[in-house]
Structures are given as structure tokens and as C-alpha cells.
């Protein structure tokens, strides 16, 4: 297979669980369930009523920055077809996250510092992925038939489908006005507590394989390190809170972890 080249110019499981446990104590997900305060989640918060537009602003740079990079390049470049499809995959995810997903969530108070750092990350990552695809990567004309592209595309679509479906199931857990936590049921929640997180991780590793690029693999690894511990923490919370929680259900990876 031809490579994609940039333009010139003891108990391993126990150690993993311990590391995830320590990391989860400092993540935003932990504060919401056990009332811990961390440097990121303490302090000022946005009222629930204005969370949706703020969430939109957080994700928006990842959609706009690649589009701006393409518009500023003269002449515009997204060749061959595989490169155009890859850029569309990235933008489609953030189009959904920016313009569709916020209106299917119920507003809750949102930390201003998380909004700030989230926006910074989306600007940086949007620039990194967009700049590589538009200015650096050179794909062969038959990249769409390469096993890396086709397998990565299938993983991306599978992960996105799992993510969207899991978000919808979570949305249906509580009626308007309810604030109590309930056990997620259906879909991949039958096997893992963090089905939505698992879907997003699969999605971005699929994107990394399809692009076969260092920036995309770095983003996929960051996603795993960021939301993997959150899934583990949520799993621990469910086990401690609900006596009837399915004991066979794993935290993040079906049948494994």
C-alpha cells in the first residue's frame, strides 16, 4: 500500500483501572455526579437557559476554521476525491455537534472555564486537521479504494451512528423537569455504561485510519484519554448508586473493559 506523504518543506488491567480512577477525579464528568470541585469546574457558571447557544459557540470553530482555511487558499485545493471526503467527514461531525445536537439536550449550568478551554481546543484542533488536509497531505488518486480509507470510513460511520443513537437514548431517559439519574437502557448501553463515549472514540480512530495522518491519530488518542476516564467514572457511579445495575455491563469497551 502506498503511504500518504506530506509535502516536503504485573496486572496491566489493574494499572489501567487505577490510572483511569485517578484521572477521572479531575475531569468535568466527575463533578456532576459526586459534587467534587476542581480548578476547571469550580467558579462561574452559565445559567441553564443559555447553555445551548454557548455550546454552539464552543463547537463552532471546529466547523468554521477548516472552511476558512479552504476559502483563504488560492487556488482552493481539496484533491483528489478522498481528500474532499475526509474534510467533509470532519466538518459533518461538527456541523451536527454545532447546529443539531445542542437542541436535543436539556440545558444545565455550564462552567465558564470549560467553555473557554473547550473553544480554544476546537480552534486549535480545527486548524490542525484542516491545515493538514488542505495544505499538506497528498493522497493518490485511488485513495478512495485504499483499505485504510474504506476501513476507516466504515469505522467513522459506525462510531458516529453509535454516538448519535446513544445520545438519543440518554435524551429519552428523563422527562422535562426531572433531575434524577436513571440507568441507560437499549442500544450499546446493554453492554457498556459509556456507549456515547465509545461511539465517539471509534469515530475518531476511524477518521485517523482514513486520513492516515499524525494530526488525526493525535486527536483520536486525545479523545480516548479525555472521555475514556469519564466513561469509567460514570460506570463506577452507576454501580455505587443503583443496586440493580447490570453487573455484566462494562465501562467503555464491550466485553473487555
C-alpha positions in Angstrom: 0.0 0.0 0.0 1.3 3.4 -0.9 1.9 5.8 2.1 0.3 9.2 2.4 3.1 11.7 2.5 3.1 15.3 3.5 4.5 17.9 1.2 8.3 18.4 1.5 9.5 21.6 3.4 2.4 -7.2 36.6 -1.5 -6.7 36.1 -1.9 -4.4 33.2 -5.7 -4.2 33.7 -5.2 -3.2 37.3 -2.8 -0.4 36.4 -5.2 0.8 33.7 -8.1 0.9 36.2 -6.0 2.7 38.8 -4.9 5.3 36.2 -8.4 5.9 35.0 -9.6 6.2 38.6 -7.1 8.9 39.4 -7.7 10.8 36.1 -11.4 10.7 36.5 -11.3 12.7 39.7 -10.1 15.7 37.8 -12.5 15.6 34.9 -15.7 17.6 34.3 -17.8 14.4 34.4 -16.8 13.7 38.0 -18.0 17.0 39.4 -21.5 16.5 38.1 -22.1 13.2 39.9 -20.1 13.4 43.1 -20.1 17.1 43.7 -16.3 17.4 43.6 -14.9 20.7 42.8 -11.9 21.0 40.5 -10.0 24.0 39.0 -11.9 23.6 35.8 -15.4 23.1 37.1 -15.4 25.5 40.0 -16.2 29.2 39.7 -18.7 31.0 37.5 -21.2 29.0 35.5 -23.6 29.8 32.7 -27.2 29.6 33.6 -29.0 26.6 32.1 -31.2 28.7 29.9 -28.3 30.0 27.8 -26.3 26.7 27.6 -27.4 25.8 24.1 -26.0 28.9 22.3 -22.8 28.7 24.4 -22.4 25.0 23.5 -22.9 26.1 19.9 -20.1 28.6 20.1 -17.8 26.1 21.7 -18.1 23.6 18.8 -18.4 26.1 16.0 -14.7 26.8 15.5 -14.1 23.2 14.5 -16.6 23.7 11.7 -15.6 27.2 10.7 -11.8 27.1 10.8 -11.3 24.4 8.1 -13.9 26.2 5.9 -11.9 29.5 6.4 -8.6 27.8 5.6 -10.1 26.5 2.4 -11.5 29.9 1.5 -8.2 31.6 2.1 -6.2 29.1 0.0 -5.6 30.3 -3.6 -6.4 28.3 -5.6 -8.6 26.2 -3.4 -7.3 22.6 -3.0 -9.1 19.5 -2.0 -7.9 16.9 -4.4 -8.4 14.1 -5.0 -11.9 12.9 -4.1 -10.6 11.1 -1.0 -9.3 14.4 0.4 -12.6 16.1 -0.1 -14.5 13.3 1.6 -12.1 13.3 4.6 -12.6 17.1 5.1 -16.4 16.6 4.7 -16.4 13.9 7.4 -14.7 16.2 9.9 -16.9 19.1 9.1 -20.1 17.0 9.1 -19.3 15.8 12.7 -19.0 19.4 13.9 -22.0 20.6 11.9 -24.0 18.0 13.8 -22.5 18.9 17.1 -22.9 22.7 16.5 -26.3 23.0 14.8 -28.2 19.9 15.7 -27.0 18.2 18.9 -27.4 21.3 21.2 -31.2 21.4 20.5 -31.6 17.8 21.6 -30.0 18.4 25.0 -31.6 19.8 28.2 -29.8 22.8 29.5 -27.8 22.7 32.7 -25.4 25.2 34.3 -22.1 25.1 32.4 -18.7 26.2 33.7 -17.3 29.3 32.0 -13.8 28.0 32.2 -14.8 24.8 30.4 -16.4 26.9 27.7 -13.2 28.9 27.3 -10.9 26.0 27.2 -13.2 24.0 25.0 -13.4 26.8 22.5 -9.6 27.1 22.5 -9.2 23.4 21.8 -11.8 23.4 19.0 -10.0 26.4 17.3 -6.6 24.6 17.6 -7.9 21.2 16.5 -9.9 22.6 13.7 -6.8 24.4 12.4 -4.6 21.4 12.8 -6.9 18.9 11.0 -8.0 21.4 8.3 -4.5 22.7 7.6 -3.1 19.2 7.2 -5.9 18.2 4.8 -5.9 21.4 2.8 -2.3 22.4 2.7 -0.1 19.4 3.5 -1.5 15.9 2.7 -1.1 14.4 -0.8 -3.3 11.4 -1.4 -3.1 9.1 -4.5 -5.9 9.4 -6.9 -7.2 6.0 -5.9 -7.2 6.7 -2.2 -10.9 6.1 -2.0 -10.2 2.4 -2.8 -7.4 2.0 -0.4 -8.1 -0.4 2.5 -7.1 2.3 5.0 -9.7 4.8 3.7 -12.5 2.3 3.3 -12.0 0.6 6.7 -11.5 4.0 8.4 -14.7 5.4 6.7 -16.7 2.4 7.9 -15.4 2.8 11.5 -16.2 6.5 11.4 -19.7 6.0 10.2 -20.2 3.2 12.7 -18.9 5.3 15.6 -21.0 8.3 14.6 -24.1 6.1 14.4 -23.4 4.7 17.9 -22.8 8.2 19.3 -26.0 9.7 17.9 -28.1 6.8 18.8 -26.7 6.7 22.4 -27.3 10.5 22.8 -30.9 10.0 21.7 -31.4 7.2 24.3 -29.9 9.4 27.0 -32.2 12.2 26.0 -35.2 9.9 26.5 -34.2 8.8 30.0 -35.7 11.8 31.8 -38.9 13.7 31.3 -38.8 17.5 31.2 -38.1 18.8 34.7 -36.6 15.6 36.0 -33.1 15.8 37.5 -32.6 12.3 38.9 -30.2 9.9 37.2 -31.6 6.8 35.7 -30.0 3.6 34.3 -29.5 3.9 30.5 -31.1 1.1 28.5 -31.0 -0.1 25.0 -28.6 0.1 22.1 -24.9 -0.3 23.1 -25.9 0.6 26.7 -26.8 -3.0 27.0 -23.0 -3.8 27.1 -21.3 -0.6 28.3 -22.1 2.3 30.5 -20.4 4.9 28.2 -21.9 3.9 24.9 -21.9 7.5 23.6 -18.2 7.9 24.6 -17.3 4.6 22.9 -19.0 5.7 19.7 -17.1 9.0 19.6 -13.8 7.2 20.2 -14.5 4.7 17.4 -15.5 7.6 15.2 -12.2 9.5 15.6 -10.0 6.4 15.3 -11.8 5.6 12.1 -11.1 9.1 10.9 -7.4 8.7 11.8 -7.2 5.5 9.9 -8.9 7.0 6.9 -6.6 10.0 6.8 -3.5 8.0 7.9 -2.1 11.2 9.4 -0.3 12.1 12.6 -2.6 15.0 13.5 -5.7 12.7 13.2 -4.1 10.0 15.3 -3.1 12.5 17.9 -6.7 13.8 18.1 -8.0 10.2 18.4 -5.6 9.5 21.2 -6.6 12.7 22.9 -10.2 11.8 22.6 -9.5 8.4 24.2 -7.6 10.0 27.1 -10.2 12.7 27.7 -13.5 10.8 27.6 -12.3 7.3 28.4 -11.8 8.1 32.1 -15.2 9.9 32.1 -16.9 6.7 30.9 -15.0 4.8 33.7 -16.1 7.3 36.3 -19.8 7.2 35.2 -19.6 3.4 35.3 -18.4 3.5 39.0 -21.1 6.0 39.8 -23.9 3.7 38.4 -22.5 0.7 40.2 -22.5 2.6 43.6 -25.8 4.3 43.1 -28.1 1.6 41.6 -28.2 -1.8 43.4 -29.9 -3.3 40.4 -27.3 -2.1 37.9 -26.3 -4.9 35.5 -23.1 -6.4 36.8 -22.1 -7.7 33.4 -22.1 -4.3 31.8 -18.6 -2.9 31.2 -17.4 0.7 31.4 -16.3 1.5 27.9 -15.4 -1.4 25.7 -18.0 -4.2 25.2 -17.0 -7.5 27.0 -13.5 -6.1 27.7 -13.3 -3.1 30.0 
